[in-house]
Amino acid sequence: MLHLNKKLQWALAALLTLNLQFYARTASANLSIPPAQIEEPEIAFPLYLPVVRNPGPRQVLLGVYTDGYLGVQSTIDDEVKAIDTWSGKRLTLVGTFIGFEDSNSNYNIAVPQGLLWDSGYTPFVNIPTTRSLQYINSGSMDDAIRRMARAFKLWRDEGLTKGQNRKAFVAPFPEMNGDWVSYYGTPANFKSAFQRVRDLFNQEGAAPAVRWVFAPNGWSTSQDTPFEQYYPGDANVEVVAFSAYNFGHCPAVQWKEWKSAAEVYTSYISRMRAMASSKPIFIVQTATTAYTSGGFNIQAKNQWLSDAYSLMALSPGVSGVIYFNLGEGQECDWAFYQLGGRKFDGYRQGVNRSEFIYLPSEVLANMVLAP
């Protein structure tokens, strides 16, 4: 009897250890501790016991795109840090766009991303192109892709000299399922182009600097080829993402329809969860206008922003949201915060929730991503 009690004690202790280990890996709704930092339990005999998951609190990262060039500290101070201070919630992600054809990518990658990293923010880089998928897959753009890869490697190598483990989220060919981009084409051609970029980055030694993102538009030009058909597979990406906007009755758009936050996001979130259940979801480009059917309505935009961030905070699988906070030269009035201009308190109200957290760049880089 004493022998059985001793075994029972070992079993209970082992079960507790396994649960703690499993919780450490998965307690965060979207991030977990690297396995190397978790001590494995010592068990003297095989044990086959159920492990109950404790999902822990939801955690969602906030981000923005800026009007100003991120290669100067003043943009980070006047736009990104200013939003942190005004809203009372610090941003984790800062989005940018840089084309594969950029001939000065060494500077335009290393400098802006270096300033962001040193300021505690993680870059999210969209890389479009003016070329077609056929041109890319023919190898004609390989030199430009290699140049971009070397720029990312340079950025990472510069960080290593400071003891930094620099990583950026990178989305090649964003919104590939929309006919407004030059690289709109068949899913098969997109997958080949995506893989080509990955392979060339690997060859140039840039893979450690990159976390690959699949970033379609939510709505596809052809309803016969929804974004799921473009997905390059779980083995090729760490994050799945989508763009979705409330165009409302913005004067610049032809189609006019005010959509609630639920109408804008919910179906795409559900589809992405079904498509890639093991991946975190970022809403990687999003914004709303203030133009309703009754005209420019500040309160309507405030309410939409509050509703949208509340919805994203409560949506399983959503781990990040990057708002398109641009005001200069835009087709619609997207910005919720403009230096010296109008600021919408709906954003502050929406992000004032425990689910929205800040992670320093170095901390995020060393975490394993999970939904």
C-alpha positions as CSV (number, residue, x, y, z in Angstrom):
1,M,0.0,0.0,0.0
2,L,2.8,2.4,0.9
3,H,4.5,1.5,-2.4
4,L,1.3,2.4,-4.3
5,N,1.0,5.7,-2.5
6,K,4.6,6.5,-3.4
7,K,3.8,5.9,-7.1
8,L,0.7,8.0,-6.8
9,Q,2.7,10.8,-5.4
10,W,5.2,10.5,-8.3
11,A,2.4,10.5,-10.8
12,L,0.7,13.6,-9.3
13,A,4.0,15.4,-9.2
14,A,4.8,14.5,-12.8
15,L,1.4,15.5,-13.9
16,L,1.8,18.9,-12.2
17,T,5.2,19.3,-13.8
18,L,3.9,18.4,-17.3
19,N,1.0,20.8,-16.9
20,L,3.3,23.6,-15.8
21,Q,5.6,22.9,-18.8
22,F,2.6,22.8,-21.2
23,Y,1.2,26.0,-19.7
24,A,4.6,27.7,-20.1
25,R,4.5,26.8,-23.8
26,T,0.9,27.8,-24.5
27,A,-0.4,30.1,-21.7
28,S,-0.1,33.2,-23.8
29,A,-2.9,33.4,-26.4
30,N,-0.4,34.2,-29.1
31,L,3.1,33.9,-27.8
32,S,5.0,31.3,-25.7
33,I,8.3,30.8,-24.0
34,P,11.0,29.3,-26.2
35,P,11.2,25.5,-25.4
36,A,15.0,25.9,-24.7
37,Q,14.1,27.9,-21.6
38,I,11.8,25.2,-20.2
39,E,13.2,22.6,-17.9
40,E,12.1,19.1,-18.9
41,P,10.8,17.0,-16.0
42,E,12.7,13.9,-14.8
43,I,10.3,11.0,-14.8
44,A,11.6,7.5,-13.7
45,F,8.9,5.5,-15.5
46,P,6.6,6.0,-18.5
47,L,3.5,8.0,-17.7
48,Y,0.3,8.3,-19.8
49,L,-1.8,10.9,-18.2
50,P,-4.1,13.6,-19.7
51,V,-2.7,17.1,-19.8
52,V,-5.3,19.9,-19.4
53,R,-4.5,23.1,-21.3
54,N,-4.8,26.4,-19.4
55,P,-5.1,28.9,-22.3
56,G,-4.3,31.9,-20.1
57,P,-5.3,35.5,-20.9
58,R,-5.6,36.8,-24.5
59,Q,-2.8,39.0,-25.6
60,V,-2.9,41.2,-28.7
61,L,-0.2,43.5,-30.1
62,L,-0.9,47.0,-31.3
63,G,0.7,48.7,-34.3
64,V,0.5,51.6,-36.8
65,Y,1.7,52.8,-40.1
66,T,3.1,56.4,-40.1
67,D,3.0,59.4,-42.5
68,G,6.7,60.2,-41.9
69,Y,9.8,58.4,-43.1
70,L,10.9,56.0,-40.3
71,G,14.6,56.6,-41.1
72,V,14.6,59.7,-39.0
73,Q,14.1,59.6,-35.2
74,S,11.6,62.5,-35.3
75,T,9.0,60.4,-37.1
76,I,9.2,57.8,-34.4
77,D,9.1,60.4,-31.7
78,D,6.3,62.6,-33.2
79,E,4.1,59.8,-34.5
80,V,4.7,56.5,-32.9
81,K,5.8,57.5,-29.4
82,A,3.2,60.4,-29.4
83,I,0.4,57.8,-30.0
84,D,1.8,55.8,-27.1
85,T,1.6,58.7,-24.8
86,W,-1.7,60.0,-26.0
87,S,-3.5,56.6,-25.9
88,G,-1.9,55.3,-22.7
89,K,-1.1,52.0,-24.6
90,R,2.3,51.4,-26.1
91,L,2.6,50.1,-29.6
92,T,4.6,47.0,-30.4
93,L,4.6,46.9,-34.2
94,V,5.3,49.6,-36.7
95,G,4.4,48.9,-40.4
96,T,6.2,50.1,-43.5
97,F,6.4,49.4,-47.2
98,I,9.5,49.0,-49.3
99,G,9.5,47.6,-52.9
100,F,11.9,44.9,-54.1
101,E,13.1,47.3,-56.7
102,D,14.4,49.8,-54.1
103,S,18.0,50.4,-55.2
104,N,18.9,51.8,-51.8
105,S,17.5,49.0,-49.8
106,N,20.6,48.7,-47.6
107,Y,19.9,52.2,-46.2
108,N,16.1,52.0,-46.3
109,I,16.1,48.7,-44.4
110,A,19.0,49.1,-42.0
111,V,18.4,52.7,-40.9
112,P,14.6,52.8,-40.3
113,Q,14.5,49.3,-38.8
114,G,17.5,50.0,-36.7
115,L,15.9,53.1,-35.2
116,L,12.6,51.3,-34.6
117,W,14.4,48.4,-32.9
118,D,16.5,50.6,-30.7
119,S,13.3,52.5,-29.8
120,G,11.7,49.2,-28.7
121,Y,9.4,48.6,-31.7
122,T,9.3,45.6,-34.0
123,P,9.2,46.3,-37.8
124,F,6.5,44.9,-40.0
125,V,7.7,45.2,-43.6
126,N,5.4,44.8,-46.6
127,I,7.4,44.2,-49.8
128,P,5.5,44.8,-53.0
129,T,6.8,44.9,-56.5
130,T,5.8,46.6,-59.8
131,R,6.5,43.3,-61.6
132,S,4.3,40.4,-62.5
133,L,4.4,36.9,-61.0
134,Q,5.6,35.5,-64.3
135,Y,8.5,38.0,-64.3
136,I,9.5,37.0,-60.8
137,N,9.2,33.3,-61.4
138,S,11.4,33.6,-64.5
139,G,14.3,34.6,-62.3
140,S,14.5,38.1,-63.8
141,M,14.0,39.7,-60.4
142,D,16.5,37.5,-58.5
143,D,19.1,40.2,-58.3
144,A,16.7,42.6,-56.7
145,I,15.4,40.0,-54.3
146,R,19.0,39.1,-53.3
147,R,19.8,42.7,-52.7
148,M,16.9,43.0,-50.4
149,A,17.9,39.9,-48.6
150,R,21.4,41.2,-48.1
151,A,19.9,44.4,-46.6
152,F,18.0,42.4,-44.0
153,K,21.1,40.4,-43.2
154,L,23.1,43.6,-42.8
155,W,20.5,45.0,-40.4
156,R,20.6,41.8,-38.4
157,D,24.4,41.6,-38.4
158,E,24.6,45.2,-37.1
159,G,22.2,44.2,-34.3
160,L,24.4,41.3,-33.4
161,T,27.3,43.6,-32.7
162,K,25.0,45.2,-30.0
163,G,23.9,41.9,-28.7
164,Q,20.5,42.2,-30.3
165,N,18.5,39.3,-31.9
166,R,16.8,41.4,-34.6
167,K,13.9,40.0,-36.4
168,A,11.3,41.7,-38.6
169,F,7.9,40.5,-39.8
170,V,8.1,40.4,-43.6
171,A,5.1,40.1,-46.0
172,P,6.2,39.6,-49.6
173,F,3.6,40.5,-52.3
174,P,0.9,41.8,-49.9
175,E,-2.8,41.7,-51.1
176,M,-1.8,39.4,-53.9
177,N,-5.4,38.4,-54.4
178,G,-6.5,41.9,-55.6
179,D,-6.3,43.1,-59.2
180,W,-4.9,46.5,-58.0
181,V,-1.4,45.0,-57.7
182,S,0.9,44.1,-60.6
183,Y,1.5,40.7,-59.1
184,Y,-2.1,39.6,-59.1
185,G,-2.3,36.2,-60.7
186,T,-2.9,32.5,-60.1
187,P,-2.4,31.0,-56.7
188,A,0.1,28.5,-58.2
189,N,2.2,31.4,-59.6
190,F,2.0,33.3,-56.3
191,K,3.1,30.2,-54.3
192,S,6.1,29.8,-56.6
193,A,7.1,33.4,-56.2
194,F,6.7,33.3,-52.4
195,Q,8.9,30.2,-52.3
196,R,11.5,31.8,-54.6
197,V,11.8,34.8,-52.2
198,R,12.2,32.5,-49.3
199,D,14.9,30.4,-51.1
200,L,16.9,33.5,-52.1
201,F,16.8,34.9,-48.6
202,N,18.1,31.6,-47.3
203,Q,20.9,31.6,-49.8
204,E,21.9,35.1,-48.8
205,G,21.9,34.1,-45.1
206,A,19.0,36.5,-44.3
207,A,16.5,33.9,-42.9
208,P,17.3,34.6,-39.2
209,A,16.3,38.2,-39.7
210,V,12.8,37.4,-41.0
211,R,9.5,36.1,-39.8
212,W,7.5,35.3,-42.9
213,V,3.9,36.5,-43.2
214,F,1.1,35.6,-45.6
215,A,-0.8,38.8,-46.1
216,P,-3.7,38.8,-48.6
217,N,-6.6,41.2,-48.8
218,G,-9.7,39.8,-47.0
219,W,-11.8,40.3,-50.1
220,S,-10.6,38.7,-53.3
221,T,-11.1,40.2,-56.8
222,S,-12.1,36.8,-58.1
223,Q,-14.6,35.0,-55.8
224,D,-13.4,31.8,-57.5
225,T,-10.0,32.2,-55.9
226,P,-10.4,33.2,-52.3
227,F,-7.3,33.9,-50.3
228,E,-7.2,30.3,-48.9
229,Q,-6.1,29.1,-52.4
230,Y,-3.0,31.4,-52.2
231,Y,-1.8,30.1,-48.9
232,P,1.8,28.8,-49.2
233,G,1.4,26.4,-46.3
234,D,2.1,26.2,-42.6
235,A,5.7,25.2,-43.2
236,N,6.4,28.5,-45.1
237,V,4.9,31.1,-42.8
238,E,4.9,32.1,-39.1
239,V,2.0,34.5,-39.2
240,V,-1.2,34.8,-41.4
241,A,-2.7,38.2,-41.9
242,F,-5.2,40.1,-43.9
243,S,-6.2,43.7,-44.9
244,A,-9.7,45.0,-44.3
245,Y,-11.1,48.5,-44.2
246,N,-14.4,50.3,-43.6
247,F,-14.7,52.5,-46.6
248,G,-18.1,53.8,-45.5
249,H,-19.2,56.6,-47.7
250,C,-15.7,58.1,-48.3
251,P,-16.1,60.5,-51.3
252,A,-13.2,58.9,-53.1
253,V,-14.6,55.4,-53.5
254,Q,-17.1,54.3,-56.0
255,W,-18.9,51.7,-53.8
256,K,-20.3,53.2,-50.6
257,E,-21.4,51.1,-47.7
258,W,-20.9,51.6,-44.0
259,K,-19.9,48.3,-42.4
260,S,-19.7,47.5,-38.8
261,A,-16.4,46.2,-37.3
262,A,-18.0,42.7,-37.1
263,E,-18.9,42.9,-40.8
264,V,-15.4,44.0,-41.7
265,Y,-13.5,41.4,-39.7
266,T,-15.4,38.4,-38.4
267,S,-15.7,36.2,-41.6
268,Y,-12.0,36.7,-42.5
269,I,-10.9,35.8,-39.0
270,S,-13.0,32.7,-39.0
271,R,-11.6,31.6,-42.4
272,M,-8.0,32.3,-41.4
273,R,-8.5,30.2,-38.3
274,A,-9.9,27.4,-40.4
275,M,-7.1,27.7,-43.0
276,A,-4.1,27.9,-40.5
277,S,-5.2,26.9,-37.0
278,S,-1.6,26.7,-35.7
279,K,-0.7,30.3,-36.8
280,P,-1.4,33.7,-35.1
281,I,-3.5,36.1,-37.1
282,F,-2.5,39.8,-37.6
283,I,-5.0,42.3,-39.0
284,V,-2.2,43.9,-40.9
285,Q,-3.8,46.8,-42.7
286,T,-7.0,48.4,-41.4
287,A,-8.8,51.7,-40.9
288,T,-12.1,53.4,-41.0
289,T,-13.5,56.6,-42.5
290,A,-15.7,59.0,-40.7
291,Y,-18.0,59.4,-43.7
292,T,-21.4,57.9,-43.1
293,S,-24.5,58.1,-45.4
294,G,-25.3,61.3,-43.5
295,G,-21.9,62.9,-44.0
296,F,-18.7,63.3,-41.9
297,N,-19.5,62.0,-38.4
298,I,-16.9,62.1,-35.7
299,Q,-18.9,60.2,-33.3
300,A,-19.5,57.4,-35.8
301,K,-15.8,56.9,-36.3
302,N,-15.1,57.0,-32.6
303,Q,-17.7,54.4,-32.0
304,W,-16.4,52.2,-34.9
305,L,-12.8,52.4,-33.5
306,S,-14.0,51.5,-30.0
307,D,-16.1,48.6,-31.4
308,A,-13.3,47.3,-33.7
309,Y,-10.6,47.1,-31.0
310,S,-13.0,45.5,-28.5
311,L,-13.9,42.9,-31.2
312,M,-10.3,42.2,-32.0
313,A,-9.4,41.9,-28.3
314,L,-12.1,39.2,-27.9
315,S,-11.5,37.3,-31.2
316,P,-9.6,34.0,-30.7
317,G,-6.6,33.7,-32.9
318,V,-6.1,37.5,-33.4
319,S,-2.7,38.4,-32.1
320,G,-1.9,41.7,-33.7
321,V,-3.5,44.7,-35.4
322,I,-1.7,47.4,-37.4
323,Y,-3.7,50.5,-38.1
324,F,-3.2,52.5,-41.3
325,N,-2.7,55.8,-39.6
326,L,-1.9,57.8,-42.7
327,G,-3.4,61.1,-43.5
328,E,-1.2,62.6,-46.2
329,G,-2.3,62.0,-49.8
330,Q,-4.8,59.3,-48.9
331,E,-8.0,58.5,-50.7
332,C,-10.0,58.5,-47.4
333,D,-9.7,60.0,-43.9
334,W,-8.1,57.0,-42.3
335,A,-6.0,58.5,-39.5
336,F,-7.2,58.4,-35.9
337,Y,-4.2,60.5,-34.7
338,Q,-2.6,63.4,-36.5
339,L,0.1,65.6,-35.1
340,G,-1.4,69.0,-34.8
341,G,-4.7,67.7,-36.2
342,R,-7.8,65.7,-35.2
343,K,-7.5,62.8,-32.8
344,F,-10.3,60.3,-32.3
345,D,-10.9,59.1,-28.7
346,G,-12.6,56.0,-29.9
347,Y,-9.1,54.5,-30.4
348,R,-8.1,55.3,-26.8
349,Q,-11.3,53.8,-25.5
350,G,-10.9,50.7,-27.7
351,V,-7.4,49.8,-26.7
352,N,-7.9,50.5,-23.0
353,R,-8.2,46.8,-22.3
354,S,-6.0,44.3,-20.6
355,E,-5.8,42.1,-23.8
356,F,-3.7,44.8,-25.5
357,I,-0.1,44.4,-24.4
358,Y,3.3,45.8,-25.3
359,L,6.3,43.6,-25.9
360,P,9.8,45.1,-26.4
361,S,11.4,44.2,-29.7
362,E,14.1,41.9,-28.1
363,V,11.5,40.0,-26.0
364,L,9.2,39.4,-29.0
365,A,12.1,38.2,-31.1
366,N,12.9,35.5,-28.6
367,M,9.4,34.2,-28.3
368,V,7.7,31.4,-30.2
369,L,4.6,32.5,-32.0
370,A,1.4,30.6,-31.5
371,P,-2.3,31.4,-31.9
